[in-house]
Amino acid sequence: IVLAVLVSMVIMPSILRATLDKDEKHARHLITEAYHDTEPSSQNTSTSNQPNKSTKATYFCIQTRSPAHWNLIDAVLAAVPSACEIIDVRSWHPNDHIGASHCVVELYFRDPDTNLPATTNLSQVQQQVLVDRAAFLVEKLKKALGSPTKDYDIRVKRWLPGFFHKPL
């Protein structure tokens, strides 16, 4: 009995704490890396307020609203290309439609296959690369959600971590 109490009261909580600390450290590393990928360039003082112009992995935010069903988050995660590094996943059931059971899934990830400069001012070619990649992701999400009634909303947008756009 003493051994059971020792394991359940001391050892298991310690293992849980170590696991949570490790996961938090990894998440902080990913967020810091994302911020550094899009932080302002310090090479030129006249353009220090502009984001870094070198091409790096592109970050995306996917938001879906669809009828709630089992394995919804798994379906959304399966639609993300395997080379992408998922940073954060959130889901919730909004209360804005009385009687309609739907779920919103929000997913942030790093796409190493799409290299663009961390700026909102993209060239025509870069803009087309971004539009093509977003269209590709939307098609994969449509297949993954598989709703025959098309009762879903999918938004794919570029995410610039640490970059705050000042209104004009």
N, C-alpha and C positions, 0 to 999 in steps of 0.2 A: 504494500500500500504506500509506503514511504517513497519507493522508487516511482510509482505512478504519479504521485503528487509532485515529486521533483521534476519529472519529465514534463508534465502538463503545466506546471506553474513557473518553471525556470528555463528549461532548455528550449521548449517550443517557442515561447515568446521571444527568446534571444535569437533564434533562427529567423523568425518572422521579421524582427527588427533589422537584422543584417540584410535580408532580402529586400526589404523596403528601402533601406539606405542605398543599396547597390542600384536599384531601379531609379531612385531619385537622382543619384549621381550621374547615371547614364542619360537621363532626360535633361538634366542641366547642361551636360556636355553637348547634346544635340541642339539645344536652344542657343547656346553660346556659339556653336559652329554656324548655325543659321544666321545669327546676328552678324558674325564676322564676314560671312559671304555677301552680305548686303550693306555693310557699314560704309559710311562716307569715306572716300579716298583721302588719304593724308599726304599724297605725293605732291599735289599742286594746291597751294594755299588759296589761289583765286577761285578754285572750284571745290573747296573743301566741303561745301554744303551739298554737292552733287554726289549721288551714289557712285560706287565703284564701277568703272567702265569695262573692266576685264570680264571675259565670259566665265561664268561659273554655273554650277548646277542650278536649275530653276526650281522654285518652290511653288506648290499649288495648294489651293484650298478647294475642296469639293463639298458641296452642300446638296443633300437630297431630301426630298419630302415625298414619302410614298406610303401606301397602306402598310400598317404594321403587320408583320408576320414573323414566324420563327426564322432564325438565321439571317435576318436582314443585314446586320452588321457584317457577318461573314461574307455575304454576297457582295457588299460594297468593297470590302477588303480584297476579295478575289479579283475584282475588276482593276485594281491598281497593279501596274506592271511589277514583276518580281524584283527588278533592279532598284525600284524606288524604296526609299527609307521613310517609314511612317513615323511622324513626330508626335501626333496627337489625334485621338479619336474621341468624339463626343456624340452622344445621342440623347434625345429627349422627346417627350410626347407633349406637344403644345395643346393648350386648352382653348384655342381660338375657333374650333369647329365643334359645336355641340353634337355629339352622336357620331361623328366621323372619327374612326380610330386610325390615326396616321402617326408616323414617326419621322423625326428629322435626324439625319446623321450628318455630322460635320467631320471632315478628315483633312488633316494637314500633312503634307509629305514633301520630300526632297526627290526631285527627278534628275538623276545624273545623266540621263540620255538626252536631255534638252539643255544645252548650254547657251545662256543668254546673259548679257550684261545686267547688273542689278540697277536698272533705271526704268523710269516710266516712258522715256523718250527713245523708243526703238525705231530702227530703220524699217523700211517696207519689208525687206527680206526677213528680218528678225520678227516683225509683227506677224508675218505669214507663218513662220515656224511656230510661234505661240498659238495662233488660231488653229493650225493643223493639229497640234498636240492636244489642245483642248477639245477639238471635235473628235479625235481618236478616243480620248477618255470618256466623253459623253456616250459614244457608241458602245464602248465596253460596259459602261454603267447601265445603259438601256438593256443590254443583253443579260447582265447580271441580275437586275431587278425583275426582269421577265414578267411584268404586269401586262396581261393581255388587254386590259382596258386603257392602258396608257395613262393611268391615274397617278402620275408622279411628276415631280419637278426636279430637274437636275441643273445645278449651277457649278461650273468649273471656272475658277478665276486664279490669276496669278497672285501669289502672296509674297510680299517683300518684308521679311522679318526685320524689325528694327528701323524700317524706313517709314516715316510719317509724312504723308503728303500735306503740305500746307495749303489751305484754301486760298484762292486768288482774291 
